[in-house]
Amino acid sequence: MILHNVLTEPEAFAPYGRVLPSDYDFTSVIDVLNNNTDAPEDGVVYVPSLDKLEGLPVFADLRDRIFGGLTIQAGYCNGTNTTLNALECHRGIEVLVAADDIVLMLGKKQNIVMNDGDYSLDTGTIEAFLVPAGTAVLYYETTMHYAPATTKGTFRTAIVLVDGTNTDKPIIRPGNEEDRILWARNKWLLAHPDSPEAAEGAYVGLVGRNLDLNEDLVYPDAQW
């Protein structure tokens, strides 16, 4: 994977999302992340909703201007990670605010292939994007994504989604193939066979290498 930069290569990022403009002030978000959230050195922690984030003025701004007035939640995804492991998507957009330099490994929902009733996505189609510290990005609904990654220690990111996303999976009677990949509320997930998610019972749908920044990333000049 060649590492693209969302700030200097917006055309490369355009199929997946966009950088939010500077009229959104995320200084307070980064302060809350740095002063009120933990970043484990041995894995990733995700908290869907945090009162200190949802009480900030910029949260209401995102709710009304970016999500068009929908009820939303703001939480965080922090820790240490270098591997892909899985890809997920949601109904609706997602906003990520990076307190540290991170790399996003992204795919396109349109690249999911159905063979004999089974979903698969080739990890050879995944692209990597550097999101510099202090940057906020918006993912489109069709963007397959998962936990941020870094080779620089720990990271902290705020995650804003439609309310209820990534919480307990609804109880359903599967009626079609897509129902098999519903992993949590508003969360459809494809796991790599070598991932912890697969070991926990997630649908195995990623084929190819379980990408790792330490082995699979190509660094352009002075980007990382």
NORSULJO-V498063 format. One record per run of one state. SS is the DSSP state (alpha for helix, beta for strand, coil for the rest). FROM is the first residue (numbers start at 1). TO is the last residue. Records with the same first field share a line. If there is no record, write none. Layout:
SS=FROM-TO + FROM-TO
This chain:
coil=1-1 + 6-9 + 14-16 + 20-26 + 37-43 + 48-50 + 55-56 + 67-71 + 80-82 + 84-85 + 90-93 + 99-101 + 112-112 + 116-117 + 126-126 + 132-135 + 140-142 + 146-148 + 150-154 + 163-176 + 185-186 + 193-195 + 200-203 + 208-211 + 217-217 + 219-224
beta=2-5 + 17-19 + 44-47 + 72-79 + 83-83 + 86-89 + 94-98 + 102-108 + 113-115 + 118-122 + 127-131 + 136-139 + 143-145 + 149-149 + 155-162 + 182-184 + 187-192 + 204-207 + 212-212 + 218-218
alpha=10-13 + 27-36 + 51-54 + 57-66 + 109-111 + 123-125 + 177-181 + 196-199 + 213-216
